Amino acid sequence: MAIGSATSSSQSVSQSLVQQLRLQEAKRAAAEAQFTAQNLRAQANEAQATADREQERARSLRLDANQAQVQAGQASQGLKAIQSLSQMSSTLGNAYTQIAKAQQSSQTSTQTQVNPQPQETQQAVVNTQGQTIGKVVNVTA
């Protein structure tokens, strides 16, 4: 029976060693999985921080784009106002030229008369839209 007991004892020791090896391998696998999980968590945190920064940058770019759009609109309105003023100035210049010519022809005809008498000349005044808004009265003696 000593042989049977030795065999059974060696099997028991052998099973114990196998169990210890399995336990050590399971611990090593668990530690490795924990390490991998920590690495992945760190990468995820870094990716989230990068995404947050990029989202903030995109928000800032949208604000800059909106501000640029407002400035472009204001510049466009300013350009239209300048064009309108330029057109009005040109129209007024033409009106003044016509008035000056009319006054010159009126003075010339008055000076060429033999018996000059006070004469009242009336000439229509036209605004920038082409509407008659009054008359220029020239009283020369």
ZAMARGU-4260 file (C-alpha; in steps of 0.2 Angstrom, whole numbers, plus 5000, padded with zeros to 4 digits):
<rodrens>
0) 5000/5000/5000 | 5015/5011/5002 | 5016/5012/4983 | 4998/5017/4981 | 5000/5030/4994
5) 5016/5037/4986 | 5007/5038/4969 | 4992/5046/4976 | 5003/5059/4985 | 5013/5063/4969
10) 4997/5065/4960 | 4991/5077/4974 | 5007/5087/4973 | 5006/5087/4954 | 4988/5093/4954
15) 4993/5106/4967 | 5007/5113/4956 | 4995/5113/4941 | 4982/5123/4951 | 4996/5135/4957
20) 5002/5137/4939 | 4984/5141/4933 | 4981/5153/4948 | 4997/5162/4943 | 4993/5163/4925
25) 4975/5169/4929 | 4983/5183/4940 | 4995/5188/4926 | 4981/5188/4914 | 4970/5199/4926
30) 4985/5211/4928 | 4988/5212/4910 | 4969/5215/4907 | 4970/5229/4920 | 4985/5237/4912
35) 4977/5237/4895 | 4961/5244/4902 | 4971/5258/4910 | 4980/5262/4894 | 4964/5262/4884
40) 4956/5274/4897 | 4970/5286/4896 | 4969/5286/4877 | 4950/5289/4878 | 4953/5303/4890
45) 4966/5311/4879 | 4955/5309/4864 | 4940/5317/4873 | 4951/5332/4878 | 4957/5334/4860
50) 4939/5333/4854 | 4934/5346/4867 | 4948/5358/4861 | 4943/5355/4843 | 4925/5358/4847
55) 4929/5375/4856 | 4940/5379/4841 | 4925/5376/4829 | 4914/5387/4840 | 4927/5401/4840
60) 4928/5399/4821 | 4909/5400/4819 | 4909/5416/4830 | 4923/5424/4819 | 4913/5419/4803
65) 4897/5427/4810 | 4907/5443/4814 | 4915/5444/4797 | 4898/5442/4789 | 4891/5456/4799
70) 4906/5467/4794 | 4903/5462/4776 | 4885/5467/4777 | 4890/5484/4785 | 4903/5487/4771
75) 4890/5483/4758 | 4878/5495/4765 | 4892/5508/4766 | 4896/5506/4748 | 4878/5508/4743
80) 4877/5524/4753 | 4893/5530/4745 | 4886/5526/4727 | 4870/5535/4731 | 4878/5550/4737
85) 4890/5550/4722 | 4875/5549/4711 | 4866/5563/4720 | 4881/5574/4719 | 4882/5571/4701
90) 4864/5575/4698 | 4866/5591/4709 | 4881/5596/4699 | 4871/5595/4683 | 4857/5605/4690
95) 4869/5618/4696 | 4877/5619/4679 | 4860/5621/4670 | 4855/5635/4682 | 4871/5644/4679
100) 4869/5642/4660 | 4851/5649/4662 | 4857/5663/4672 | 4871/5668/4660 | 4859/5667/4645
105) 4846/5678/4655 | 4860/5691/4659 | 4866/5691/4642 | 4849/5694/4634 | 4845/5707/4648
110) 4861/5717/4644 | 4858/5717/4625 | 4841/5725/4626 | 4841/5744/4622 | 4829/5749/4636
115) 4833/5737/4650 | 4819/5736/4663 | 4818/5726/4678 | 4814/5709/4673 | 4809/5694/4683
120) 4815/5677/4676 | 4809/5661/4683 | 4817/5644/4680 | 4811/5628/4686 | 4822/5619/4700
125) 4823/5600/4698 | 4828/5588/4712 | 4838/5572/4710 | 4823/5562/4706 | 4819/5574/4691
130) 4804/5582/4700 | 4801/5601/4699 | 4802/5607/4716 | 4802/5626/4714 | 4808/5641/4703
135) 4823/5651/4703 | 4819/5670/4702 | 4831/5681/4695 | 4828/5700/4696 | 4841/5710/4687
140) 4840/5728/4683
</rodrens>
